[in-house]
Amino acid sequence: MDIAQEEFASEEVKKWDEFIKQIKKLSPSSEISDKWVYRGLTADRHKLATTLERAREYFDIEWKDLPGVEEQLIRNYRRRFQWERDAELYNDILYCISIMQHHGAPTRLLDFTYSPYIGAFFALENSDNPPNKDTYKKPEDMPVLWCINKDWIEDIKIKDEVVKKIVNELRSKRLYDENRNDITFKPMYMNNGPKKFVDIENPLRLNTRLVIQQGTFLCPGDVTCPFEENLKNLDNWNSSKNVLKIFLNFSKEERRTALHELNRMNINHASLFPGIDGYSRSMRQLIPIFEQMAKNKAGKGGPYKIKEKNCI
C-alpha cells in the first residue's frame, strides 16, 4: 500500500513496538521537552477539523457566515449558562470557548495533547475493525496520530508578511499572564478580518480535563476556511519535521495489545474522564480481561489469574 501521496508527511506502523520506536525518533529520551503535540483520529478520513467546522458542513452553512455564528454561540452560551457563576466565562472568550469545548459545544478549538500515548488511545479505542483479518487496505480507514511540532507552530512563519507582523506582536503580548485575555485574543483571532494561521492556545485558567489529559488547543485564525487550510498557510507545513501523520495500521490482535499497554500506563476512560461516565466507558476497554475471567469462572470458584499477555 502506498501512502506516499499524502499531502502531509506520513509514516505507517503495523506493530505497537514500531509505534514506540517512531515516537522515540520524534522525542529522544535525551530531550526533556514538549516539542510535539498530538491528536488521535479513529480514521484518517475524518481529517483535522474543528467541531464548528463540522457543524457548518452538517447544517450547510456558508463559510463566510461562520464568524457571526461563532459570536452568537458564545453570546447565547453565556446568557443561558445556569451553573456556578464564573466571571472569567463572561470576560475571557478563550476561557469561555474552552469550557464550551469541554462540554461538547461547537467551537474553533481543536483538542491536542502533549502525550503521544493519550493521542494513540483516542485514535485506537473507537476505531473501526480492519476490513480483513490482518490490517487495513486504505489509508483513509486507518487510525492516525497527528504529530505537530510545537516549536514550528510558535515560530509563526506565516506567508503573508502583514499578517505575520500583526500576529507576532499580539503573540508576544500574550506571553504575559495579564494580557492572556480578550485584549489580545479578539484582535488576534476575531477582529480586523480573518488571518490564516494556527497557534497553540490555552486559557490562563485550566479546567480539570485539560490537566489530566495533558491537553492544549490548536486555534485557527480564520474560521471562514478549513482548519487544514489555516495550517497550510504556515511555511514548510509539508515537512516531516513539522507535521507528521503516523498511520496505525494495526490488526485486531495488535490493537488489543496496544490498548493493553495503554491501560498499563493508566490511560483509559476512567483516568482521562474522572467520574462515573468515564469509569463506565472504561469497561469497554476491559472486555478482553472479562472474557478470560468468564472462562476461568472468576467469582464462581475459579481463579482470577489472566494467562493471555495481551489482555487488558
Sequence and secondary structure as in RCSB ss.txt:
>XXXX:A:sequence
MDIAQEEFASEEVKKWDEFIKQIKKLSPSSEISDKWVYRGLTADRHKLATTLERAREYFDIEWKDLPGVEEQLIR
NYRRRFQWERDAELYNDILYCISIMQHHGAPTRLLDFTYSPYIGAFFALENSDNPPNKDTYKKPEDMPVLWCINK
DWIEDIKIKDEVVKKIVNELRSKRLYDENRNDITFKPMYMNNGPKKFVDIENPLRLNTRLVIQQGTFLCPGDVTC
PFEENLKNLDNWNSSKNVLKIFLNFSKEERRTALHELNRMNINHASLFPGIDGYSRSMRQLIPIFEQMAKNKAGK
GGPYKIKEKNCI
>XXXX:A:secstr
   TT SS EEEE SHHHHHHHHHHHS TT  S  EEEEEESSGGG S  HHHHHHHHTT  GGGHHHHHHHHHH
HHHHH  SS  HHHHH HHHHHHHHHHTT   S EEEES HHHHHHHHHTT    SSSS  SSGGGS EEEEEEH
HHHHH  BSSHHHHHHHHHHHHHHTSGGGSSHHHHHHHHTSSS    EEEE  SS  HHHHHTTEEEEEES TTS
 HHHHHTTBTTTTSTTTEEEEEE   HHHHHHHHHHHHHTT SHHHHSTTHHHHHHHHHHTHHHHHHHHHTTBTT
TB      TT  
